[in-house]
Amino acid sequence: MRTHEQTLELDCGKLAPTFMQRLVAGLAPLANALRIVRNRSQVNGLHELDDNQLRDIGLTRADVTSAFLASTFFEDPSEHLTQAAKRRWHIAVMRPYRD
């Protein structure tokens, strides 16, 4: 057998995860759940703002209400608000260029 026909498979590219990497990966779902709870609490606090304050951040009261209605308990309602604010900003910025 010739030398160039022999291959030796080494798994040097695949290192076993360290203890800290496994720990972080194991705690990621818990950290995600805590983030969702915190964001739900913050979005709930938006109900205390008046309409002018909500408009300053690019939202309406209907956006805040629909974010809670559209998201389940395990979803982050702030993602819905972010999308609503981006849509409203895009419409406000692009409207002058269409007229």
N, C-alpha and C positions, 0 to 999 in steps of 0.2 A: 504494500500500500504506500502510496506517495504521501509526502508530508502535507501538501496543499489539499489533499482530499480528507484529511482528518480534521474534525472540528471538535472543539472542547467548549461545552456550554457552561458559562459561569454566570451566576445570578448576581453580578456585582451592581447592576443598575437598580435592583429591587432590594432596598434595605428595609429591614423590619422597623415598624414605627416604634419610637421611643415611648416610655411610660407617659411622659408629658403630652405627647401627641395623641395617645390613646385617651388620656384623661380629658383633654380639651375636646376631642371628638365626642366623647361620651357626655360631656356637659353642654354641648352645643344646643341640643333640643331644650334643655332647661333655660338656658340663656335666651333662646328665641321666645319661649313662652313668657318669660319675665319682660322682655322687650314689648311684646304684644300687649300685655296687661298695662304696662306703663304708658304706651301710646294710646290705648283706649281711655285711660284716665285723663290724659292730656287733651284728647279730642272731646271728651265729655266736658272738660273745662271751657271749651269754646262756646258752649251754650250760654255762658255767663257774659260773653262779649256782646256789645250792641251791634247793630247792623253796620254802622260806620267803621267800627274797628274790624269787623269781618271783611268789609270791602277793602280796607287797607292791606289786608294780607291776601286779597284775591279770592275771597270766598263769599258765599251767601249763607243765610240760615238754612236754606233748603239743601245746600251742599252738606252741611254738618249733619242734618237729619238723615239725608239719603245715605251718607257714609255708614251710619249705624245700621240702617235698614238693609243695605246691600252687603254688609260683611257679617259673616257668622261670628260666633264667639271666639273661634280660633284664628280668625283673620284679623289683620291689622287695618283698622279703618282709616288710618292716616294715609295709606297708599291711595285710597279713593279720593281723599281730599287733595292730595298732591296732583293727581290727574285732573281733577276739576279745576284747580288753580292754573295748571298749565294750559288747559283748553281755553279758559277765559282770557289768559294773557295772550295766547296766540290770536284769538279773535280780535282783541283790542289792538294789538300791534299790526296785524295784517289788514284790518278794515280800512285805514286811511290809504293804503296802497291800491285798494280795489276801486275806490271811488274816483 
